[in-house]
Amino acid sequence: MQGWLYMIASILFEVAGTTSMKLSEGLTRLYPTLAIFVCYGISFAFFAVAVKRIELSTAYAVWSGLGAALITLIGILYFKDSAGVLKIASIVLIVIGVVGLNVSGSHA
């Protein structure tokens, strides 16, 4: 269970770092630019601890899949990105895949 807490923290910091990229306006704004590096550093540190307890293949798939899904939702809700049926269906498929990986037997 503790491995998954580190994984959740890693995902949240990765999402914060990616959101900061958008807010940095091409690395032209100081604080969002600094936030990119701080958030990614923290994210990778949490991820490194998480993979001590979770299989690497599962951990990376969950990290990248849920991160992508959350960033897509932030893009739609906050940055007014397009939200077509295919995009929403794709997010749902990512989440289903992540659940499938977790149910397949990889437990921390």
C-alpha positions, 0 to 999 in steps of 0.5 A: 500500500505504501508503494501506491502512496508514493506512486500517487504523490509522484503522479501529482507532482508530474502533473504539476510539473507538466501544468507548469510547462504550460504556465511558463509560456515557453520557459519565459516566466520564472516561477512556473519555469522553476516549478517545472524542475522542482515538481519533476525532481520530486516526482522522480524521487517519489517514483524511484521509491515507488518502484522499490515496492511496485513492479516497474512495468506496472508502475510506469504504465500507471504513472504515465497513463494516469498522468496523461489522463489527468493532464488531458482533464486539466487541459480541457477544464482549465486551459479550454482544450477541445473535448471531443468524444474520441478524446474522452473515450481515450481517457476512459480506455487509459483508466480501464487499462490502469485498473486492469494492470492493478487487478492483474496481480501486481500488488505492493 
